[in-house]
Amino acid sequence: MASRKTIRINFVATSPQLKDLVSELPDHAQFIKKHGSLLNLVTTGFKEDMMRVLFQFFDPKHHGFTFPDYQLVPTLEEFSRLLGIPILDQTPFSGLEKILKSEEVAAALHMTKSDIETNWVTRSGVKGLLAKFLINKAREFLKVINIHAFEDVLALLIYGLVLFPNPDQFIDMNAVRIFLTHNPVPTLLGDILHSLHTRTMKRQGTLMCCVPLLSRWFISHLPQSVLKNEQNLKWSQRIMSLSHSDIHWCPQPKENVIIIDRCGEFSNVPLLGIRGGLRQRFVRAWGMVKRSTLGQKNSIPMEPYLRWVRARARELTMPYLAIGPLIVEPKVEGGAPQIIPYPDMLTNVEELKKS
């Protein structure tokens, strides 16, 4: 399988001041109860080398990641589990909401109306608050032991700097609105997929989305042998050595998992990110959510799927040379697949099967 040139990509670094605030949080359990597992996104961060490699596999046609013989697509339910934040029965952020009043923001952040009005700033036509202002207010709350106020301002900072990042340490009004809804998951998934798609088309740039969450999602599907990396392989080698049988398809297997199956007129789930989406139609559709029960999971892929995804991988072309043998599906129905070993691989078919 031919390889293609990789795409140049950069990431937004986690603010050191935000890490310092998290380290000063007196009661993590109380914060988690109200705001979910947001702290993990700050404290654990992400591996830049791994994410640069993962990005190369994004498939803009299918809105997921296509590998040599399998695909991974993040879901609402996976993001909800990783964040510890439920998907509420309400229309998610659409960008069509009424303009927030300064007193509403002030009440949510335990501040005065004048605190907000004197610190509004505008970037690229969008109003918001600078992280510097919010960090200083958080420290003031901590100094006077107003822990609830400190926690809420810290949560908004994580929304604005990690979940929905902007350049220049700027928390825009969209992030504030989503924070007030307590329902970020649908917007997050839409925002991440839109950002991945945009940067893939441009083939370079800074990925402006929640990379730590995407990193945690990807790691949850990897086997321990890849994470331990006792062979000291590069991430490109580790990922290209995996096949569908190595992936953890169900990180937390459960019976009868309920998922959002479709919305209104759409046969799938329309996503409304901050930066893209068919607003009016999607808003109407989210008013008619249909949920289904998955039942018992079966992670064994069927042969028609394997043929399809391998053909898609050849069409897309992989960014790195394959590590394992290439399996070419027969052109004639009922024919046997041909195994083509790569250099440094066993050449005996029986030995390949054992390996």
One Martini backbone bead per residue (centre of mass of N, CA, C, O) as a GRO file, in nm:
protein
  355
    1MET     BB    1   0.094   0.038   0.025
    2ALA     BB    2   0.078   0.351  -0.020
    3SER     BB    3   0.218   0.658   0.069
    4ARG     BB    4   0.180   0.973   0.228
    5LYS     BB    5   0.190   1.278   0.314
    6THR     BB    6   0.212   1.459   0.582
    7ILE     BB    7   0.060   1.665   0.823
    8ARG     BB    8   0.077   1.978   0.950
    9ILE     BB    9   0.065   2.016   1.316
   10ASN     BB   10  -0.079   2.198   1.587
   11PHE     BB   11  -0.100   2.298   1.937
   12VAL     BB   12  -0.259   2.384   2.228
   13ALA     BB   13  -0.142   2.480   2.516
   14THR     BB   14  -0.148   2.443   2.841
   15SER     BB   15  -0.199   2.642   3.095
   16PRO     BB   16  -0.004   2.703   3.368
   17GLN     BB   17  -0.216   2.861   3.540
   18LEU     BB   18  -0.428   2.635   3.531
   19LYS     BB   19  -0.259   2.420   3.673
   20ASP     BB   20  -0.224   2.578   3.934
   21LEU     BB   21  -0.523   2.594   4.014
   22VAL     BB   22  -0.573   2.289   4.032
   23SER     BB   23  -0.354   2.242   4.260
   24GLU     BB   24  -0.539   2.440   4.465
   25LEU     BB   25  -0.764   2.248   4.497
   26PRO     BB   26  -0.915   2.126   4.781
   27ASP     BB   27  -1.183   1.964   4.633
   28HIS     BB   28  -1.227   1.731   4.397
   29ALA     BB   29  -1.497   1.587   4.459
   30GLN     BB   30  -1.678   1.839   4.444
   31PHE     BB   31  -1.612   1.915   4.152
   32ILE     BB   32  -1.695   1.646   4.013
   33LYS     BB   33  -1.996   1.648   4.097
   34LYS     BB   34  -2.051   1.918   3.917
   35HIS     BB   35  -1.811   1.891   3.652
   36GLY     BB   36  -1.663   1.640   3.646
   37SER     BB   37  -1.359   1.537   3.447
   38LEU     BB   38  -1.192   1.808   3.380
   39LEU     BB   39  -0.917   1.784   3.531
   40ASN     BB   40  -0.781   1.565   3.349
   41LEU     BB   41  -0.727   1.761   3.105
   42VAL     BB   42  -0.500   1.914   3.271
   43THR     BB   43  -0.316   1.696   3.423
   44THR     BB   44  -0.257   1.493   3.165
   45GLY     BB   45  -0.313   1.572   2.888
   46PHE     BB   46  -0.084   1.510   2.605
   47LYS     BB   47   0.056   1.341   2.326
   48GLU     BB   48   0.190   1.489   2.060
   49ASP     BB   49   0.303   1.254   1.889
   50MET     BB   50   0.042   1.089   1.882
   51MET     BB   51  -0.151   1.314   1.762
   52ARG     BB   52   0.000   1.356   1.497
   53VAL     BB   53  -0.049   1.068   1.398
   54LEU     BB   54  -0.357   1.045   1.422
   55PHE     BB   55  -0.432   1.280   1.227
   56GLN     BB   56  -0.339   1.129   0.958
   57PHE     BB   57  -0.618   0.934   0.975
   58PHE     BB   58  -0.813   1.128   0.885
   59ASP     BB   59  -1.153   1.101   0.743
   60PRO     BB   60  -1.348   1.328   0.579
   61LYS     BB   61  -1.573   1.142   0.458
   62HIS     BB   62  -1.627   0.974   0.759
   63HIS     BB   63  -1.562   1.123   1.032
   64GLY     BB   64  -1.278   0.969   1.092
   65PHE     BB   65  -1.062   0.683   1.142
   66THR     BB   66  -0.844   0.536   0.901
   67PHE     BB   67  -0.723   0.220   0.876
   68PRO     BB   68  -0.617  -0.060   0.720
   69ASP     BB   69  -0.874  -0.250   0.896
   70TYR     BB   70  -1.005   0.012   1.043
   71GLN     BB   71  -1.231   0.209   1.249
   72LEU     BB   72  -1.260   0.533   1.422
   73VAL     BB   73  -1.544   0.677   1.609
   74PRO     BB   74  -1.659   0.916   1.783
   75THR     BB   75  -1.888   0.946   2.058
   76LEU     BB   76  -2.108   1.070   2.274
   77GLU     BB   77  -2.088   0.845   2.492
   78GLU     BB   78  -1.780   0.851   2.525
   79PHE     BB   79  -1.751   1.146   2.609
   80SER     BB   80  -1.938   1.131   2.853
   81ARG     BB   81  -1.769   0.923   3.011
   82LEU     BB   82  -1.493   1.078   3.018
   83LEU     BB   83  -1.631   1.347   3.156
   84GLY     BB   84  -1.884   1.296   3.347
   85ILE     BB   85  -2.115   1.402   3.136
   86PRO     BB   86  -2.424   1.437   3.052
   87ILE     BB   87  -2.686   1.407   2.817
   88LEU     BB   88  -2.922   1.621   2.772
   89ASP     BB   89  -3.279   1.691   2.739
   90GLN     BB   90  -3.164   1.908   2.506
   91THR     BB   91  -3.078   2.159   2.325
   92PRO     BB   92  -2.802   2.242   2.208
   93PHE     BB   93  -2.584   2.438   2.107
   94SER     BB   94  -2.638   2.685   1.818
   95GLY     BB   95  -2.608   3.024   1.807
   96LEU     BB   96  -2.931   3.128   1.857
   97GLU     BB   97  -2.914   3.256   2.109
   98LYS     BB   98  -2.943   3.474   2.331
   99ILE     BB   99  -2.809   3.737   2.468
  100LEU     BB  100  -2.615   3.778   2.723
  101LYS     BB  101  -2.625   3.900   3.030
  102SER     BB  102  -2.423   4.032   3.266
  103GLU     BB  103  -2.592   3.927   3.515
  104GLU     BB  104  -2.582   3.624   3.439
  105VAL     BB  105  -2.278   3.589   3.450
  106ALA     BB  106  -2.231   3.697   3.734
  107ALA     BB  107  -2.404   3.489   3.888
  108ALA     BB  108  -2.243   3.232   3.791
  109LEU     BB  109  -1.950   3.379   3.907
  110HIS     BB  110  -1.982   3.556   4.170
  111MET     BB  111  -2.040   3.849   4.062
  112THR     BB  112  -2.053   4.154   3.933
  113LYS     BB  113  -2.168   4.347   3.686
  114SER     BB  114  -1.912   4.531   3.670
  115ASP     BB  115  -1.703   4.309   3.632
  116ILE     BB  116  -1.802   4.234   3.348
  117GLU     BB  117  -1.835   4.509   3.192
  118THR     BB  118  -1.520   4.596   3.241
  119ASN     BB  119  -1.416   4.296   3.090
  120TRP     BB  120  -1.503   4.324   2.820
  121VAL     BB  121  -1.414   4.172   2.508
  122THR     BB  122  -1.296   4.182   2.159
  123ARG     BB  123  -1.276   3.906   1.912
  124SER     BB  124  -1.359   3.887   1.600
  125GLY     BB  125  -1.659   3.996   1.699
  126VAL     BB  126  -1.625   3.861   1.988
  127LYS     BB  127  -1.735   3.823   2.298
  128GLY     BB  128  -1.547   3.840   2.623
  129LEU     BB  129  -1.293   3.685   2.833
  130LEU     BB  130  -1.011   3.698   3.001
  131ALA     BB  131  -0.813   3.480   3.165
  132LYS     BB  132  -0.669   3.674   3.356
  133PHE     BB  133  -0.921   3.774   3.502
  134LEU     BB  134  -1.025   3.492   3.604
  135ILE     BB  135  -0.771   3.410   3.761
  136ASN     BB  136  -0.778   3.645   3.962
  137LYS     BB  137  -1.061   3.580   4.076
  138ALA     BB  138  -0.997   3.297   4.177
  139ARG     BB  139  -0.781   3.388   4.384
  140GLU     BB  140  -0.970   3.562   4.550
  141PHE     BB  141  -1.162   3.332   4.636
  142LEU     BB  142  -0.942   3.159   4.773
  143LYS     BB  143  -0.851   3.370   4.987
  144VAL     BB  144  -1.168   3.379   5.108
  145ILE     BB  145  -1.294   3.088   5.091
  146ASN     BB  146  -1.461   3.065   4.801
  147ILE     BB  147  -1.504   2.768   4.662
  148HIS     BB  148  -1.745   2.776   4.469
  149ALA     BB  149  -1.641   3.013   4.301
  150PHE     BB  150  -1.373   2.887   4.222
  151GLU     BB  151  -1.490   2.640   4.071
  152ASP     BB  152  -1.657   2.792   3.853
  153VAL     BB  153  -1.422   2.950   3.728
  154LEU     BB  154  -1.249   2.704   3.662
  155ALA     BB  155  -1.451   2.568   3.474
  156LEU     BB  156  -1.461   2.797   3.264
  157LEU     BB  157  -1.160   2.785   3.192
  158ILE     BB  158  -1.177   2.498   3.075
  159TYR     BB  159  -1.377   2.559   2.858
  160GLY     BB  160  -1.205   2.804   2.720
  161LEU     BB  161  -0.902   2.647   2.709
  162VAL     BB  162  -0.991   2.332   2.632
  163LEU     BB  163  -1.266   2.269   2.496
  164PHE     BB  164  -1.284   2.594   2.365
  165PRO     BB  165  -1.043   2.720   2.206
  166ASN     BB  166  -0.841   3.015   2.187
  167PRO     BB  167  -0.666   3.258   2.116
  168ASP     BB  168  -0.522   3.457   2.363
  169GLN     BB  169  -0.674   3.374   2.620
  170PHE     BB  170  -0.994   3.338   2.521
  171ILE     BB  171  -1.332   3.371   2.646
  172ASP     BB  172  -1.603   3.316   2.488
  173MET     BB  173  -1.947   3.333   2.468
  174ASN     BB  174  -1.990   3.040   2.386
  175ALA     BB  175  -1.852   2.908   2.631
  176VAL     BB  176  -2.040   3.038   2.837
  177ARG     BB  177  -2.305   2.917   2.739
  178ILE     BB  178  -2.224   2.617   2.766
  179PHE     BB  179  -2.164   2.628   3.067
  180LEU     BB  180  -2.467   2.704   3.149
  181THR     BB  181  -2.596   2.424   3.033
  182HIS     BB  182  -2.437   2.150   3.107
  183ASN     BB  183  -2.401   2.056   2.765
  184PRO     BB  184  -2.112   1.987   2.587
  185VAL     BB  185  -2.088   1.723   2.414
  186PRO     BB  186  -2.218   1.780   2.132
  187THR     BB  187  -2.031   2.024   2.068
  188LEU     BB  188  -1.757   1.884   2.093
  189LEU     BB  189  -1.784   1.680   1.865
  190GLY     BB  190  -1.840   1.885   1.640
  191ASP     BB  191  -1.581   2.056   1.682
  192ILE     BB  192  -1.368   1.836   1.635
  193LEU     BB  193  -1.454   1.745   1.350
  194HIS     BB  194  -1.430   2.023   1.218
  195SER     BB  195  -1.129   2.071   1.280
  196LEU     BB  196  -1.017   1.822   1.140
  197HIS     BB  197  -1.129   1.881   0.860
  198THR     BB  198  -1.002   2.160   0.809
  199ARG     BB  199  -0.698   2.073   0.848
  200THR     BB  200  -0.697   1.855   0.630
  201MET     BB  201  -0.758   2.044   0.388
  202LYS     BB  202  -0.505   2.240   0.453
  203ARG     BB  203  -0.249   2.065   0.578
  204GLN     BB  204  -0.247   2.284   0.817
  205GLY     BB  205  -0.201   2.392   1.153
  206THR     BB  206  -0.414   2.465   1.424
  207LEU     BB  207  -0.578   2.279   1.669
  208MET     BB  208  -0.910   2.399   1.764
  209CYS     BB  209  -0.942   2.179   2.023
  210CYS     BB  210  -1.000   1.896   2.233
  211VAL     BB  211  -0.727   1.707   2.259
  212PRO     BB  212  -0.732   1.558   2.538
  213LEU     BB  213  -0.995   1.404   2.475
  214LEU     BB  214  -0.905   1.260   2.218
  215SER     BB  215  -0.673   1.112   2.355
  216ARG     BB  216  -0.840   0.948   2.562
  217TRP     BB  217  -1.011   0.802   2.353
  218PHE     BB  218  -0.783   0.653   2.202
  219ILE     BB  219  -0.649   0.506   2.445
  220SER     BB  220  -0.909   0.331   2.518
  221HIS     BB  221  -0.842   0.142   2.242
  222LEU     BB  222  -0.570   0.045   2.348
  223PRO     BB  223  -0.333  -0.163   2.410
  224GLN     BB  224  -0.096  -0.214   2.650
  225SER     BB  225   0.147  -0.277   2.463
  226VAL     BB  226   0.143   0.006   2.327
  227LEU     BB  227   0.176   0.180   2.587
  228LYS     BB  228   0.442   0.050   2.691
  229ASN     BB  229   0.663  -0.001   2.470
  230GLU     BB  230   0.912  -0.222   2.484
  231GLN     BB  231   1.031  -0.163   2.176
  232ASN     BB  232   1.057   0.141   2.113
  233LEU     BB  233   0.840   0.275   1.933
  234LYS     BB  234   0.689   0.451   1.725
  235TRP     BB  235   0.375   0.564   1.673
  236SER     BB  236   0.357   0.478   1.377
  237GLN     BB  237   0.435   0.180   1.435
  238ARG     BB  238   0.221   0.107   1.641
  239ILE     BB  239  -0.032   0.165   1.464
  240MET     BB  240   0.054  -0.006   1.202
  241SER     BB  241   0.051  -0.288   1.380
  242LEU     BB  242  -0.250  -0.274   1.385
  243SER     BB  243  -0.558  -0.439   1.422
  244HIS     BB  244  -0.884  -0.515   1.479
  245SER     BB  245  -0.799  -0.735   1.708
  246ASP     BB  246  -0.651  -0.508   1.906
  247ILE     BB  247  -0.902  -0.354   1.967
  248HIS     BB  248  -1.096  -0.168   2.201
  249TRP     BB  249  -1.428  -0.145   2.152
  250CYS     BB  250  -1.506  -0.195   2.478
  251PRO     BB  251  -1.393  -0.040   2.748
  252GLN     BB  252  -1.708  -0.067   2.885
  253PRO     BB  253  -1.880  -0.328   2.922
  254LYS     BB  254  -2.236  -0.334   2.847
  255GLU     BB  255  -2.560  -0.376   2.894
  256ASN     BB  256  -2.795  -0.196   2.751
  257VAL     BB  257  -2.709   0.053   2.582
  258ILE     BB  258  -2.791   0.390   2.555
  259ILE     BB  259  -2.852   0.568   2.250
  260ILE     BB  260  -2.817   0.805   2.008
  261ASP     BB  261  -2.953   0.746   1.686
  262ARG     BB  262  -3.155   0.995   1.623
  263CYS     BB  263  -3.281   1.307   1.448
  264GLY     BB  264  -3.556   1.335   1.319
  265GLU     BB  265  -3.491   1.361   0.977
  266PHE     BB  266  -3.242   1.212   1.067
  267SER     BB  267  -3.043   0.904   1.044
  268ASN     BB  268  -2.879   1.062   1.259
  269VAL     BB  269  -2.638   1.290   1.419
  270PRO     BB  270  -2.653   1.615   1.441
  271LEU     BB  271  -2.394   1.861   1.455
  272LEU     BB  272  -2.309   2.148   1.684
  273GLY     BB  273  -2.078   2.351   1.644
  274ILE     BB  274  -1.930   2.652   1.672
  275ARG     BB  275  -1.814   2.650   1.343
  276GLY     BB  276  -2.062   2.446   1.256
  277GLY     BB  277  -2.379   2.416   1.081
  278LEU     BB  278  -2.730   2.349   1.038
  279ARG     BB  279  -2.905   2.514   1.239
  280GLN     BB  280  -3.220   2.496   1.211
  281ARG     BB  281  -3.246   2.190   1.145
  282PHE     BB  282  -3.091   2.087   1.396
  283VAL     BB  283  -3.268   2.206   1.615
  284ARG     BB  284  -3.524   2.052   1.539
  285ALA     BB  285  -3.403   1.763   1.563
  286TRP     BB  286  -3.328   1.789   1.879
  287GLY     BB  287  -3.649   1.775   1.946
  288MET     BB  288  -3.620   1.453   1.810
  289VAL     BB  289  -3.508   1.221   1.994
  290LYS     BB  290  -3.359   0.893   1.938
  291ARG     BB  291  -3.346   0.598   2.126
  292SER     BB  292  -3.128   0.311   2.178
  293THR     BB  293  -3.055  -0.034   2.218
  294LEU     BB  294  -2.777  -0.233   2.185
  295GLY     BB  295  -2.691  -0.448   2.368
  296GLN     BB  296  -2.498  -0.690   2.285
  297LYS     BB  297  -2.172  -0.703   2.217
  298ASN     BB  298  -1.985  -0.727   1.892
  299SER     BB  299  -1.631  -0.721   1.791
  300ILE     BB  300  -1.677  -0.884   1.525
  301PRO     BB  301  -1.595  -0.852   1.211
  302MET     BB  302  -1.717  -0.850   0.904
  303GLU     BB  303  -1.619  -0.921   0.589
  304PRO     BB  304  -1.750  -0.684   0.434
  305TYR     BB  305  -1.615  -0.467   0.607
  306LEU     BB  306  -1.319  -0.539   0.559
  307ARG     BB  307  -1.327  -0.489   0.256
  308TRP     BB  308  -1.416  -0.195   0.269
  309VAL     BB  309  -1.189  -0.069   0.456
  310ARG     BB  310  -0.949  -0.157   0.277
  311ALA     BB  311  -1.038   0.001   0.031
  312ARG     BB  312  -1.037   0.279   0.171
  313ALA     BB  313  -0.734   0.277   0.249
  314ARG     BB  314  -0.631   0.267  -0.044
  315GLU     BB  315  -0.771   0.528  -0.138
  316LEU     BB  316  -0.647   0.718   0.088
  317THR     BB  317  -0.392   0.639   0.202
  318MET     BB  318  -0.130   0.594   0.394
  319PRO     BB  319   0.114   0.770   0.594
  320TYR     BB  320   0.236   0.477   0.645
  321LEU     BB  321   0.404   0.205   0.663
  322ALA     BB  322   0.354  -0.111   0.694
  323ILE     BB  323   0.409  -0.379   0.929
  324GLY     BB  324   0.227  -0.578   0.829
  325PRO     BB  325   0.040  -0.766   0.645
  326LEU     BB  326  -0.109  -0.770   0.334
  327ILE     BB  327  -0.463  -0.788   0.258
  328VAL     BB  328  -0.598  -0.920  -0.037
  329GLU     BB  329  -0.880  -0.917  -0.190
  330PRO     BB  330  -1.077  -1.084  -0.384
  331LYS     BB  331  -1.232  -1.046  -0.701
  332VAL     BB  332  -1.361  -1.318  -0.655
  333GLU     BB  333  -1.614  -1.488  -0.551
  334GLY     BB  334  -1.471  -1.704  -0.300
  335GLY     BB  335  -1.197  -1.624  -0.278
  336ALA     BB  336  -0.875  -1.598  -0.169
  337PRO     BB  337  -0.676  -1.431   0.020
  338GLN     BB  338  -0.386  -1.228  -0.007
  339ILE     BB  339  -0.058  -1.258   0.136
  340ILE     BB  340   0.167  -0.974   0.185
  341PRO     BB  341   0.473  -0.946   0.282
  342TYR     BB  342   0.698  -0.767   0.444
  343PRO     BB  343   0.975  -0.669   0.533
  344ASP     BB  344   1.078  -0.872   0.801
  345MET     BB  345   0.883  -1.099   0.737
  346LEU     BB  346   0.723  -1.367   0.731
  347THR     BB  347   0.669  -1.615   0.455
  348ASN     BB  348   0.507  -1.821   0.598
  349VAL     BB  349   0.179  -1.877   0.629
  350GLU     BB  350   0.171  -2.047   0.890
  351GLU     BB  351   0.349  -1.851   1.053
  352LEU     BB  352   0.163  -1.608   1.024
  353LYS     BB  353  -0.079  -1.728   1.174
  354LYS     BB  354   0.069  -1.770   1.444
  355SER     BB  355   0.163  -1.463   1.467
   0.00000   0.00000   0.00000
